[in-house]
Amino acid sequence: MQNTIFDIATCCRKTTGDVPPKLVGPSSTLVGSKVYLFGGRLVTERKMVADLYMLDLSTFVWEKIFSLSDDHPPSRDTFTAQMSLVIFGGMSSQPEATNPRNLCVLNDLHFFDLTTCRWLSPSLARSDPDLVPRGRYTHLSSVTSGRLFIIGGQDFYHTWLDDICVFDLVTKTWVQRRHYPRHCSTYRSVAVSSNVTVRLPQDEIRNTHLAPIIGPLGARFKCDKVPGPSIEATPSESLVHLSYSVVPREDHSSDIYLFSNYNFADVKRELEVFSSLEGDFTIQDRSQAIIGNTFPPGLRFPTGAVQGTHLIIAGTYLTRNNQTFSIWALNLISMTWSRIVPGKVIQAGSWFRSCLWAEANRFLIFGNQNGNRVDDYNHRLLSWDHVTVVDLEAFGIYQPPPLKLDIRMQELGLAAFEERIITDFEVICDDGRKISCSRKVLEDRWPWFKEQRTRFLQLALSTLDTLPSSSMHQPLPEIPGMGAANEYKLDPRLTPRSFYLSESYPVTLAFLQYLYSMGLITPLQHAPAVLSQLLMLATNYKIDHLTLLVKHAMHNALTNETSVGVYEIATLCNCRSLQIRALENVMSYRQKLQSHSKRKDARGGSGSGGRGGRPTDGPGGSHSNSGSSNYHRYISRPRGTSDAKRNTLGESSSTVSGYNMRADGFVALEECEEKAIPGPFDRPEVRDELEASMSKLVLLASSRQHTAQSIISLSGFSSERSRFSQ
């Protein structure tokens, strides 16, 4: 069943155009949405080639690129190519040799300008000869902080080269060479880094003991205004800051992760982290920090990438009884391994080379769907006829969204909202409660709101022009210092003062907190029910940044209790990757419950009335739904909330969306003790919901089509769910 689920997250595409032939040892690099392939050796002719191919991932069409300059690098194999096509080293035929078997190893550098399609060869005259690396092949390479790292490899006599050489991509000189007492080659190791890094503000604040920027309510801004009774201040210590992506800087550079596995009969695994410093770098052994009971097998010719907080390793796993292309992910926070099962697509065929498409959050595997994996591996052949595309977000692997505002600015924005600074507008909830805010903030950060207000103003002006003139008409007075010079001066008589939003008070409050802080930083915003409604608002109003933030928060908070609600809202909002992951969580938990039930039955346990069993419906312990008082005492679960946490709510009518409403705000319900409540999937109505979810999955897997998006249209939403008022 697991394969059936992840078949939805994987697809195979046949490439067309100038498809490269089968090659030994070419180098592949992904830049933007294009894959570049250079060099390699033709098997039939045993000839090195210097051909350059490009695959457009939007069309999956190969194109052979012809350089506009004559200074192109010689043909070669088993070399390295990095971003913007930096070519170093490799094995090649000797210059002017008639026999293709007369080989040599290289230590030259070449750059290919993707804009002008020209090869450039920098002069190495300024480099210290002692720092220039020896010729090599099968070496590793990675780029960080504007420097190219060349690690290990072998010379012409297959002798291991135990050193690390660093090339400055700005000054175009070799700047460092260091002894490295480990054997590294592309056969057993991979070195990867990322163009963006992930910051963990919660850990940074905890480790540095930074004081929060916002203080107690009433002392955050020097003004006479005090908050009204409709807003309850958020304590500074309860603020939540999600991880986010940022471009590497000198004080927080992108690390290089060097993973090695060897001795495949009894696999040994090593992980080292290269951290760049100003003019130097450090090496930290993290092999012993990896925990857990699941580890990847020995992978030959591994490839890898860093996406978000995960290190992805993929390679060929060969035994006498098993030949597969295996993909694994290491969580760099918890330091635990998990396997990525891309379904049945790559179970057959020949697949060996992979790379990360970071912009689309996809993992690409190149090969031939009809090839022979064992024969191609024995001849080291790489095929490019098919591409398998794996959706990494369905496995919880993605790049966290970047910040719109600095963390301190987020806290200041929240403080301004709660202190009611410069409030000239009101948002009215569906229960009639009003929340004061700034119209300017809403216009600047909510495009739909600005568009609707502009249309409202244009309609009012056009209506005003049709009215007959009157001698009693008074023009708009000139008020100095009002607005910018090129900004239209608003007529107070035509300016809306309130806006009706058909949402509950907690959801509206959380939405305004986002518009002021451009983040999800309050406990209210992270409540499951509120997150679900925020995702609906973000989808309907097309607020892409809020959509990314909510999905990020849902991935972090995905548990057995919230997975059903997350699946529902993800289906409704067409968040397909989140939907697949939530459904996989539901089904995995259901399988565990079934296994537990079978073991319990084998021991002769009935499970009635005991701890961990299902609630009984009377003295006899019957589980019949009809006439069950226990069944009817469970109230309806709002979208996104936990079933397990709602079992003790009873029939209280004052509870809405998991919150107790009161006149001056809300208070979050205390979480129920896990030991005092039955399991969330022990109730009949929840089991029925699970069965319905599984039926949806089977339909999805059989048709292999996207779930239809069932969202209210924007036109209907704008006219029926919200409106301005004078």
C-alpha positions in Angstrom: 0.0 0.0 0.0 2.9 2.3 0.7 4.1 2.1 -2.9 0.5 2.9 -4.0 0.5 6.1 -2.0 3.9 7.3 -3.3 3.1 6.4 -6.9 1.0 9.5 -6.8 4.1 11.6 -5.9 6.2 10.2 -8.7 6.0 10.4 -12.4 8.2 9.3 -15.3 8.8 11.5 -18.4 10.3 10.4 -21.7 12.8 12.9 -23.0 13.0 14.0 -26.7 15.2 16.1 -28.9 19.0 15.5 -29.1 19.0 12.8 -26.5 22.6 12.1 -25.4 24.0 8.6 -26.1 24.9 6.2 -23.3 28.0 7.6 -21.7 30.6 6.6 -19.1 31.6 9.2 -16.5 29.9 12.4 -17.8 29.3 15.3 -15.5 25.8 16.8 -14.9 24.8 20.1 -13.3 21.5 21.7 -12.8 21.3 25.5 -13.1 17.8 27.0 -12.7 15.4 24.8 -14.6 18.0 23.4 -17.0 20.3 20.3 -16.7 23.7 20.5 -18.4 25.6 17.4 -19.4 29.2 17.5 -20.5 31.9 15.0 -21.5 32.1 11.3 -20.9 33.2 8.4 -22.9 31.4 6.5 -25.7 31.3 2.8 -25.0 31.1 1.6 -28.6 34.1 3.6 -29.8 35.9 3.9 -26.4 36.3 7.6 -27.3 36.3 10.6 -25.0 33.8 13.3 -26.1 33.6 17.0 -25.3 29.9 17.5 -26.2 27.6 19.7 -24.1 23.9 19.0 -23.9 21.1 20.9 -22.2 17.7 19.5 -20.9 14.9 22.0 -20.5 12.9 20.7 -17.5 9.8 22.6 -18.6 9.6 20.6 -21.9 12.0 17.6 -21.2 13.6 18.3 -24.5 17.4 17.8 -24.9 19.4 20.2 -27.0 23.0 19.9 -28.1 24.9 23.2 -27.5 27.6 24.4 -29.8 30.1 26.8 -28.3 30.7 30.1 -30.0 34.4 30.1 -29.1 37.2 27.8 -30.3 38.7 27.6 -26.8 36.7 24.6 -25.5 38.0 22.1 -23.0 39.3 18.8 -24.2 37.2 15.7 -24.0 37.2 13.9 -20.7 35.3 11.7 -18.2 35.0 11.4 -14.4 35.6 15.1 -13.7 33.5 17.7 -11.9 31.3 20.5 -13.0 29.7 23.0 -10.6 27.2 25.9 -10.8 27.6 28.0 -14.0 29.6 25.1 -15.4 33.0 25.1 -13.8 34.9 22.2 -15.2 37.9 20.8 -13.4 40.2 17.8 -14.0 39.2 14.4 -15.2 40.7 11.7 -17.4 41.3 12.4 -21.1 43.1 11.2 -24.1 46.6 12.6 -24.5 46.9 15.6 -26.8 47.4 14.7 -30.5 47.4 11.0 -29.6 46.1 8.6 -32.4 45.2 5.8 -30.0 42.3 6.7 -27.7 43.7 4.4 -25.1 46.7 6.8 -24.5 45.2 8.5 -21.5 46.2 11.2 -19.0 44.7 13.0 -16.1 44.1 16.8 -16.1 44.1 19.6 -13.5 42.9 22.4 -15.7 39.9 24.7 -15.1 37.3 25.9 -17.6 34.3 28.1 -17.3 31.3 28.1 -19.6 29.3 31.3 -19.8 25.6 30.3 -20.0 24.7 33.7 -21.4 27.2 34.0 -24.2 27.8 30.3 -24.7 31.5 30.7 -24.6 34.2 28.8 -22.8 36.7 30.7 -20.7 40.0 29.5 -19.4 41.4 31.6 -16.5 45.1 32.1 -16.2 46.6 30.4 -13.2 49.9 32.3 -13.3 49.0 34.2 -10.2 48.5 31.0 -8.1 51.2 29.6 -5.9 52.5 26.4 -7.7 52.3 24.6 -4.3 48.6 25.2 -4.1 47.7 24.0 -7.6 46.2 20.5 -7.3 47.7 17.6 -9.1 45.9 16.0 -12.0 43.1 13.7 -10.9 39.8 12.0 -11.7 36.9 10.5 -9.6 37.3 13.4 -7.2 34.6 15.3 -5.4 33.8 19.0 -5.6 31.4 21.5 -4.0 31.0 25.3 -3.9 30.4 27.5 -0.9 31.1 31.1 0.0 32.5 31.8 -3.5 35.1 29.0 -3.3 35.4 25.7 -5.1 36.5 22.8 -3.0 38.3 19.9 -4.7 38.4 16.8 -2.5 40.3 13.6 -2.9 40.3 11.6 -6.1 42.9 9.4 -7.8 45.9 10.1 -10.1 46.8 8.3 -13.3 48.1 5.3 -11.4 44.9 5.0 -9.4 46.7 6.2 -6.2 44.5 8.0 -3.7 45.1 11.7 -3.4 44.5 12.7 0.2 44.2 16.4 0.0 41.7 19.3 -0.3 42.3 22.2 -2.7 40.4 25.4 -2.6 39.9 27.8 -5.6 38.6 31.3 -5.2 36.0 31.9 -7.8 36.3 35.7 -7.4 40.0 36.2 -7.7 40.4 33.1 -10.0 43.3 31.7 -8.0 44.1 28.6 -6.0 44.2 29.9 -2.4 44.6 26.8 -0.1 45.7 23.2 0.0 45.3 21.0 3.1 46.1 17.4 3.9 43.0 15.2 4.3 43.7 11.7 5.5 40.6 10.0 4.0 40.1 8.2 0.7 37.3 9.9 -1.2 36.1 9.2 -4.8 32.8 9.3 -6.7 32.5 5.5 -6.3 31.9 5.7 -2.6 31.4 9.4 -1.5 29.5 12.6 -2.4 30.1 16.2 -1.3 27.1 18.6 -1.5 26.1 22.1 -0.4 23.1 24.4 -0.9 22.7 27.9 -2.4 20.5 28.8 0.6 20.7 27.9 4.3 18.0 27.3 6.9 18.0 29.4 10.1 16.3 28.1 13.3 15.3 31.3 15.2 13.8 29.5 18.1 17.1 27.7 18.9 19.1 30.9 18.2 17.0 32.9 20.6 17.2 30.2 23.2 21.0 29.8 22.9 21.8 33.6 22.9 19.2 34.5 25.5 18.1 37.5 23.4 15.4 39.6 25.1 12.2 39.9 23.0 11.6 43.2 21.3 8.0 43.6 22.6 7.4 44.4 26.2 4.2 44.4 28.3 1.0 45.7 26.9 0.8 49.5 27.1 4.6 50.0 27.2 5.5 48.9 23.7 4.8 52.3 22.1 4.8 55.7 23.7 1.2 56.7 23.0 -1.9 57.5 25.0 -4.0 54.8 23.3 -4.6 51.5 25.1 -5.9 48.3 23.5 -9.6 47.8 23.5 -11.2 44.8 25.1 -11.4 42.8 21.9 -7.7 42.1 21.7 -5.7 40.1 24.2 -1.9 40.8 24.1 0.4 37.9 23.2 3.0 37.3 25.9 6.6 37.7 24.6 7.7 34.3 25.8 4.9 32.5 23.9 5.9 33.8 20.4 6.7 31.1 17.9 9.2 31.6 15.1 9.4 29.0 12.3 12.5 28.1 10.5 13.2 30.1 7.3 15.6 30.1 4.3 18.2 32.8 3.8 21.0 33.5 1.4 24.3 32.4 3.0 26.4 35.2 4.6 29.9 35.3 6.0 28.6 34.8 9.6 26.2 32.0 8.5 27.7 30.3 5.4 26.4 27.2 3.7 28.1 24.1 4.9 29.5 21.3 2.7 28.3 17.8 3.7 30.7 15.0 2.8 29.1 11.6 3.1 31.0 8.3 2.5 30.1 4.7 2.7 32.4 1.8 2.1 33.1 -1.8 3.0 29.8 -2.8 1.5 29.8 -6.3 3.1 29.7 -4.6 6.5 28.8 -1.0 5.6 30.7 1.8 7.2 29.3 5.3 7.0 31.0 8.7 7.6 29.6 12.2 7.6 31.8 15.3 7.9 30.8 18.9 7.7 33.0 21.6 6.1 32.2 25.0 7.6 33.7 28.0 5.7 35.5 30.7 7.7 37.1 33.9 6.4 40.0 32.6 4.4 39.8 29.1 6.0 37.5 26.3 6.8 36.9 23.8 9.6 36.0 20.1 9.4 33.7 18.5 11.9 33.1 14.7 12.1 29.3 14.2 12.6 29.3 10.4 12.1 28.7 9.6 15.8 25.8 12.1 16.0 23.6 10.1 13.7 21.0 8.1 15.8 18.1 5.8 15.1 17.6 2.2 14.0 17.3 2.8 10.3 20.4 3.4 8.1 21.0 3.4 4.3 22.7 0.4 2.8 25.9 0.6 0.9 25.3 2.8 -2.1 27.6 2.7 -5.1 28.3 5.9 -7.1 26.2 8.0 -4.7 24.7 11.4 -5.6 23.2 13.8 -3.2 21.8 17.2 -2.4 20.8 19.4 0.5 17.2 20.6 0.5 15.9 22.5 3.6 17.0 20.6 6.7 17.6 17.3 4.9 20.6 15.7 3.3 19.5 13.5 0.4 21.7 10.6 -0.6 20.8 8.3 -3.6 22.8 5.5 -5.3 22.8 2.0 -6.6 22.3 -0.8 -4.1 23.5 -4.1 -5.5 23.4 -7.5 -3.8 23.1 -11.0 -5.2 19.3 -10.9 -4.7 18.5 -7.2 -4.9 19.4 -4.5 -7.4 17.7 -1.2 -6.7 18.2 2.6 -6.9 17.8 3.7 -3.3 17.1 7.2 -2.0 17.6 8.2 1.6 17.2 11.4 3.6 19.1 12.5 6.7 17.2 15.0 9.0 20.0 17.4 9.9 18.1 18.5 13.1 17.2 15.1 14.6 20.1 13.4 12.8 17.9 10.4 11.8 17.7 8.6 8.5 14.5 7.9 6.6 14.0 6.2 3.3 12.3 7.8 0.3 10.2 5.3 -1.6 9.3 6.8 -5.0 6.8 4.0 -5.8 7.0 1.4 -8.6 8.4 3.7 -11.3 12.1 2.9 -10.7 11.6 -0.7 -9.7 12.4 -1.7 -13.3 14.8 -0.3 -15.7 18.3 1.3 -15.5 18.6 4.3 -13.1 22.0 5.6 -11.9 22.3 9.4 -12.0 20.2 11.9 -10.0 20.1 15.6 -9.1 18.0 18.1 -7.2 15.7 20.6 -8.9 15.6 22.9 -5.9 13.3 25.6 -7.4 10.5 23.0 -8.0 11.3 20.9 -4.9 11.7 17.9 -7.1 14.3 15.1 -7.2 15.3 13.9 -10.7 16.5 10.4 -11.6 17.9 9.8 -15.0 17.9 6.5 -16.8 16.1 4.2 -19.2 12.8 2.7 -18.1 13.5 -0.4 -20.4 17.2 -0.8 -19.6 19.0 -3.6 -17.8 20.3 -2.3 -14.5 22.9 -5.0 -13.9 24.4 -4.9 -17.4 24.5 -1.1 -17.4 26.2 -1.0 -14.0 28.8 -3.5 -15.0 29.7 -1.3 -18.0 29.2 1.9 -16.0 26.7 3.1 -18.6 24.4 6.1 -17.9 21.2 6.6 -19.9 19.2 9.8 -20.5 16.1 8.6 -22.2 13.8 8.9 -19.2 13.5 11.2 -16.2 11.7 10.2 -13.0 10.4 13.2 -11.1 9.9 12.7 -7.3 7.9 15.3 -5.3 10.0 15.7 -2.2 7.4 17.7 -0.2 5.2 14.6 -0.1 8.0 13.1 2.1 8.2 16.2 4.3 11.3 17.5 2.5 11.2 21.1 1.2 12.9 24.5 1.5 11.2 26.7 4.2 9.9 30.0 2.9 12.0 33.1 3.3 11.2 35.9 5.6 9.3 38.9 4.3 10.2 40.9 7.4 13.1 40.5 9.9 12.1 38.7 13.1 12.3 41.9 15.2 10.2 43.7 12.6 7.7 40.9 12.9 7.4 41.4 16.6 7.2 45.1 16.2 4.4 44.7 13.7 2.5 42.5 16.1 3.0 45.0 18.9 1.7 47.8 16.7 -1.4 45.8 15.9 -2.1 44.9 19.6 -1.4 48.5 20.7 -3.8 49.8 17.9 -1.3 52.2 16.5 -2.7 54.3 13.7 -6.0 52.5 13.4 -8.5 54.0 11.0 -10.4 50.9 9.9 -12.4 48.0 11.3 -12.8 44.4 10.2 -16.1 42.9 11.3 -16.3 39.2 12.0 -19.2 36.9 11.3 -20.4 37.3 15.0 -20.4 41.1 14.8 -17.2 41.6 16.7 -15.0 44.4 15.4 -11.2 44.4 15.2 -9.4 47.8 14.7 -6.6 48.0 12.2 -4.9 50.2 9.6 -6.4 50.4 6.2 -2.9 51.2 4.7 -1.5 48.0 6.1 -4.4 46.0 4.6 -3.9 47.7 1.2 -0.1 47.2 1.1 -0.1 43.5 2.1 -3.5 42.2 0.9 -3.7 42.8 -3.0 -7.3 41.6 -3.2 -8.3 44.1 -0.6 -6.7 47.0 -2.4 -8.3 45.9 -5.7 -11.7 45.7 -4.2 -11.4 49.1 -2.5 -10.2 50.6 -5.8 -13.2 49.2 -7.6 -15.5 50.4 -4.8 -14.1 53.9 -5.2 -14.4 53.9 -9.0 -18.0 52.8 -8.8 -18.7 55.5 -6.2 -17.1 58.2 -8.4 -18.9 57.1 -11.5 -22.2 57.1 -9.7 -21.4 60.6 -8.3 -20.8 61.9 -11.8 -24.3 60.9 -12.8 -25.9 62.9 -10.0 -27.2 66.4 -10.8 -25.0 69.3 -9.6 -26.1 71.5 -6.8 -25.2 74.9 -5.6 -24.9 73.4 -2.1 -22.0 71.1 -3.1 -18.8 71.8 -1.2 -15.5 70.7 -2.7 -13.0 68.6 -0.8 -10.9 71.0 1.4 -7.2 71.2 0.9 -5.4 69.6 3.9 -1.6 70.2 4.0 0.7 67.3 4.5 -1.8 64.6 3.5 -0.2 61.7 1.6 2.5 61.7 -1.0 2.6 64.1 -3.9 1.6 61.5 -6.5 -1.0 59.8 -4.3 -4.7 60.3 -4.9 -6.3 62.2 -2.0 -9.1 60.2 -0.6 -12.5 61.7 -0.2 -13.6 60.9 3.4 -17.2 60.7 2.1 -16.2 57.9 -0.3 -13.8 56.0 1.9 -15.0 52.7 3.5 -14.5 52.6 7.2 -15.2 48.9 7.8 -15.0 45.5 6.0 -17.2 42.4 6.7 -15.2 39.2 6.7 -17.3 36.0 7.0 -14.9 34.3 9.4 -14.9 33.6 13.1 -13.2 36.0 15.5 -10.1 33.8 16.1 -9.5 33.2 12.4 -9.9 36.9 11.6 -7.6 37.9 14.4 -5.0 35.4 13.3 -5.3 36.7 9.7 -4.7 40.3 10.8 -1.8 39.2 12.9 -0.2 37.8 9.7 -0.8 41.0 7.7 0.9 43.1 10.4 3.8 40.7 11.1 4.0 38.9 7.7 4.6 35.7 9.7 2.9 33.1 11.9 4.3 34.0 15.3 1.5 33.7 17.8 0.1 30.5 19.4 -3.3 31.3 18.0 -2.0 31.2 14.4 -0.6 27.7 15.0 -3.8 26.2 16.4 -4.8 23.4 13.9 -8.3 24.8 13.3 -7.0 28.3 12.7 -4.2 27.0 10.4 -6.8 25.3 8.3 -8.9 28.4 7.9 -5.8 30.5 7.1 -4.9 28.1 4.3 -8.4 28.5 2.9 -8.1 32.3 3.1 -4.7 32.2 1.5 -6.0 30.0 -1.4 -9.1 32.0 -2.0 -7.4 35.4 -1.9 -4.2 34.1 -3.7 -1.8 35.1 -0.9 1.1 32.9 -1.9 3.4 33.8 1.0 0.7 32.9 3.5 0.1 29.6 1.7 3.7 28.7 2.0 3.9 29.6 5.7 0.7 27.7 6.6 1.9 24.6 4.7 5.3 24.9 6.5 3.5 25.1 9.9 1.2 22.1 9.0 4.2 20.0 8.0 5.9 20.7 11.3 2.7 20.0 13.3 1.6 16.9 11.4 0.7 14.2 14.0 -1.6 11.2 14.2 -4.2 13.5 15.7 -4.1 16.3 13.1 -3.4 14.2 10.0 -7.1 13.7 9.1 -7.9 17.4 9.3 -4.8 18.3 7.4 -5.8 15.8 4.7 -9.2 17.4 4.4 -8.1 21.0 4.1 -5.1 20.0 1.8 -7.6 18.3 -0.5 -9.9 21.3 -0.5 -7.1 23.8 -1.3 -5.3 21.5 -3.8 -2.1 21.3 -1.8 -1.3 17.9 -3.3 2.0 17.2 -1.6 0.7 18.0 1.9 -2.4 15.9 1.1 -0.3 12.8 0.2 1.9 13.1 3.3 -1.1 13.5 5.6 -2.8 10.5 4.1 0.3 8.4 4.4 0.5 9.4 8.1 -3.2 8.3 8.6 -2.7 5.0 6.8 0.6 4.2 8.6 -1.1 4.8 12.0 -4.0 2.7 11.0 -1.7 -0.2 10.0 0.0 0.1 13.4 -3.4 -0.1 15.1 -4.4 -3.2 13.1 -1.1 -4.8 14.1 -1.6 -3.9 17.7 -5.1 -5.3 17.6 -4.0 -8.6 16.0 -1.3 -9.0 18.7 -3.9 -8.3 21.4 -6.3 -10.8 19.9 -3.6 -13.4 19.8 -3.0 -12.9 23.5 -6.7 -13.4 24.1 -7.5 -9.8 25.1 -10.9 -8.5 24.3 -10.1 -4.8 24.7 -13.4 -3.9 26.3 -13.3 -1.3 29.0 -9.6 -1.7 29.5 -6.9 0.9 29.2 -6.3 1.7 25.6 -9.5 0.0 24.4 -12.5 1.5 22.7 -15.2 3.2 24.8 -18.0 0.9 25.7 -21.7 1.6 25.3 -23.1 0.1 28.5 -22.5 -2.7 30.9 -22.2 -5.3 28.2 -19.4 -3.4 26.4 -21.1 -3.3 23.1 -19.7 -1.2 20.3 -23.0 -0.7 18.4 -23.6 2.8 17.0 -27.3 2.7 17.3 -28.7 4.2 20.6 -25.2 4.8 21.9 -25.0 7.7 24.3 -21.3 7.8 24.2 -21.4 8.0 20.4 -23.6 11.1 20.4 -21.8 12.9 23.2 -18.9 13.5 20.8 -19.3 16.9 19.2 -18.5 17.6 15.5 -14.8 18.1 14.8 -14.0 21.4 13.1 -11.7 21.2 10.1 -8.0 20.7 11.2 -8.6 20.0 14.9 -7.5 17.0 16.8 -10.0 14.2 17.4 -8.1 13.0 20.4 -8.1 16.4 22.1 -11.8 16.9 21.6 -13.0 13.8 23.2 -13.3 15.5 26.6 -15.1 18.6 25.3 -18.6 17.0 25.9 -21.6 19.0 24.7 -20.4 22.4 25.6 -22.0 24.9 23.2 -19.4 27.6 24.2 -16.6 25.9 22.4 -15.9 26.9 18.8 -13.0 25.6 16.7 -11.2 24.3 19.8 -11.3 27.5 21.7 -13.4 28.8 24.6 -14.8 32.2 23.4 -15.3 35.0 25.9 -16.0 38.7 25.8 -12.4 39.9 25.8 -10.8 37.3 23.5 -10.2 33.6 23.8 -8.2 31.1 25.8 -6.7 27.9 24.3 -8.1 24.8 25.8 -5.7 22.7 27.9 -4.5 19.7 26.1 -6.1 16.5 27.4 -3.8 14.0 29.0 -3.0 11.2 26.6 -3.7 8.5 29.2 -7.2 9.8 30.0 -8.7 9.6 26.5 -9.3 6.8 24.0 -7.2 6.6 20.8 -8.4 8.9 18.0 -9.0 6.0 15.7 -10.9 3.9 18.2 -14.2 5.8 17.6 -16.6 4.4 14.9 -17.1 7.8 13.2 -13.4 8.4 12.9 -12.8 4.9 11.5 -15.5 5.6 8.9 -13.7 8.8 8.0 -10.5 6.9 7.6 -12.1 4.4 5.3 -13.5 7.2 3.2 -10.0 8.7 3.0 -8.6 5.4 1.9 -11.2 5.1 -0.8 -10.2 8.5 -2.1 -6.6 7.3 -2.2 -7.4 4.2 -4.2 -9.2 6.4 -6.8 -6.2 8.7 -6.9 -3.7 6.0 -7.4 -5.7 4.2 -10.1 -6.3 7.3 -12.2 -2.9 9.0 -11.4 -4.5 12.4 -11.7 -4.5 15.4 -9.5 -7.3 15.8 -7.0 -9.9 18.2 -8.4 -9.8 21.6 -6.8 -13.1 22.3 -5.1 -12.8 25.8 -3.9 -15.3 28.6 -4.1 -14.6 30.9 -7.0 -13.0 34.2 -6.3 -15.9 36.1 -7.9 -18.5 34.3 -5.8 -16.3 34.6 -2.7 -15.9 38.3 -3.0 -19.5 39.0 -3.5 -21.0 36.6 -1.0 -18.5 36.2 1.8 -17.2 39.8 2.3 -18.2 43.3 1.6 -17.3 46.9 2.4 -19.5 49.3 4.2 -19.5 53.0 4.6 
